[in-house]
Amino acid sequence: MTYVTGSHHVTLSVADAQEDVDFHVKVLGMRFIKRTVLFDGSLPVYHLYYSNAAGDPSSVVTTFPWAQAGFYGKRGTNQAREVLLSVPDHSLDFWYDRLTAHDIEVANVERFGKRRLAFRHPSGIEYVFVGNSGDERIGHPGYGVPQEYAIHGIHGVGVHMATPDRMVEFAGESFFATGGLAEEGAVLGMQIGDAKHGNHLEITVNRSDDQGTWGYGAGTYHHFAWNLDTLDNQDAVKFGIEGRGYTDISELKDRKYFKSVYVRTPSGALFELAVTHSDGGWTCDESPHELGSRFQLPEQFEHRRDELLGRLEPIDI
């Protein structure tokens, strides 16, 4: 049987590295768990990881800061757009006040009958706090964020597209969407796999914006990763996707902490099929309490450590 268990991580293209660290750590209170580099291409670019207290795969937000390299993207339609994060349902007033105190514009919005908070990353990427009850994932208490209000982890992903029918079909046939399809105005909501939390896909019908960019570029959402649990299951899902004619799918890529396959979906959003490495995932090179304390490199880049550190902007964690 092939399946998707839920979310694994989300990866964004942001602007400056230090403002990204400050936003996720000092404003959102997330735990900094990894500093490494982009594995693809030749440009030295940071890859930064943030999570909840335990570093649960379904809690991890990762970023590539592109301003130093001069790469900028464009948000638009046919693209992933919203970073949906799960917070305790009683915490929204706390977060409204905290974000406002940090000079971040925040709006109360309602979606599917529940209040949410909408705000933006300094590079412009759209974030949404979704209040949830019964989310067992433990938030990280940092920089004045009490644990009882801290971010549980990922709630899901919001994508924009001009025509949603093919994406709904793809989600059902290839990503094992469960339950009914919720509709509210121009937004369709569904859940992927059988996880209790972190597996929501929300599709906004957007025919007014121009096509967004898909490559690396500051200010844009790069990909959303789903948890496939095992390599055998990952293979089965990949073969199933290819068998339905979606051949814009990558070979297996070893990301040191997980192994991944990438597929371009009918929405334009890039989805990743991720499996955490069996040798420990985030803790394969740092103990749980040391996560994020050292600059980590894959073996093929280790001989360039001094060069890469010298070319990357210094950041204060």
Rosetta blueprint (number, residue, H / E / L):
1 M L
2 T L
3 Y L
4 V L
5 T L
6 G E
7 S E
8 H E
9 H E
10 V E
11 T E
12 L E
13 S E
14 V E
15 A L
16 D L
17 A H
18 Q H
19 E H
20 D H
21 V H
22 D H
23 F H
24 H H
25 V H
26 K H
27 V H
28 L L
29 G L
30 M L
31 R E
32 F E
33 I E
34 K E
35 R E
36 T E
37 V E
38 L L
39 F L
40 D L
41 G L
42 S L
43 L L
44 P L
45 V L
46 Y E
47 H E
48 L E
49 Y E
50 Y E
51 S E
52 N L
53 A L
54 A L
55 G L
56 D L
57 P H
58 S H
59 S H
60 V E
61 V E
62 T E
63 T E
64 F E
65 P E
66 W L
67 A H
68 Q H
69 A H
70 G L
71 F L
72 Y E
73 G L
74 K L
75 R L
76 G L
77 T E
78 N L
79 Q E
80 A E
81 R E
82 E E
83 V E
84 L E
85 L E
86 S E
87 V E
88 P E
89 D L
90 H L
91 S L
92 L H
93 D H
94 F H
95 W H
96 Y H
97 D H
98 R H
99 L H
100 T H
101 A H
102 H L
103 D L
104 I L
105 E L
106 V L
107 A E
108 N E
109 V E
110 E E
111 R E
112 F L
113 G L
114 K E
115 R E
116 R E
117 L E
118 A E
119 F E
120 R E
121 H L
122 P L
123 S L
124 G L
125 I L
126 E E
127 Y E
128 V E
129 F E
130 V E
131 G E
132 N E
133 S L
134 G L
135 D L
136 E L
137 R L
138 I L
139 G L
140 H L
141 P L
142 G L
143 Y L
144 G L
145 V L
146 P L
147 Q H
148 E H
149 Y H
150 A L
151 I L
152 H L
153 G E
154 I E
155 H E
156 G E
157 V E
158 G E
159 V E
160 H E
161 M E
162 A L
163 T L
164 P L
165 D H
166 R H
167 M H
168 V H
169 E H
170 F H
171 A H
172 G H
173 E H
174 S H
175 F L
176 F L
177 A E
178 T E
179 G E
180 G E
181 L E
182 A E
183 E E
184 E E
185 G L
186 A L
187 V E
188 L E
189 G E
190 M E
191 Q E
192 I E
193 G L
194 D L
195 A L
196 K L
197 H L
198 G L
199 N L
200 H E
201 L E
202 E E
203 I E
204 T E
205 V E
206 N L
207 R L
208 S L
209 D L
210 D L
211 Q E
212 G L
213 T L
214 W L
215 G L
216 Y L
217 G L
218 A E
219 G L
220 T E
221 Y E
222 H E
223 H E
224 F E
225 A E
226 W E
227 N E
228 L L
229 D L
230 T L
231 L H
232 D H
233 N H
234 Q H
235 D H
236 A H
237 V H
238 K H
239 F H
240 G H
241 I H
242 E H
243 G H
244 R L
245 G L
246 Y L
247 T L
248 D L
249 I E
250 S L
251 E L
252 L L
253 K E
254 D E
255 R L
256 K L
257 Y L
258 F E
259 K E
260 S E
261 V E
262 Y E
263 V E
264 R E
265 T L
266 P L
267 S L
268 G L
269 A L
270 L E
271 F E
272 E E
273 L E
274 A E
275 V E
276 T E
277 H L
278 S L
279 D L
280 G L
281 G H
282 W H
283 T H
284 C H
285 D L
286 E L
287 S L
288 P H
289 H H
290 E H
291 L L
292 G L
293 S L
294 R L
295 F E
296 Q L
297 L L
298 P L
299 E H
300 Q H
301 F H
302 E H
303 H H
304 R H
305 R H
306 D H
307 E H
308 L H
309 L H
310 G H
311 R H
312 L L
313 E L
314 P L
315 I L
316 D L
317 I L
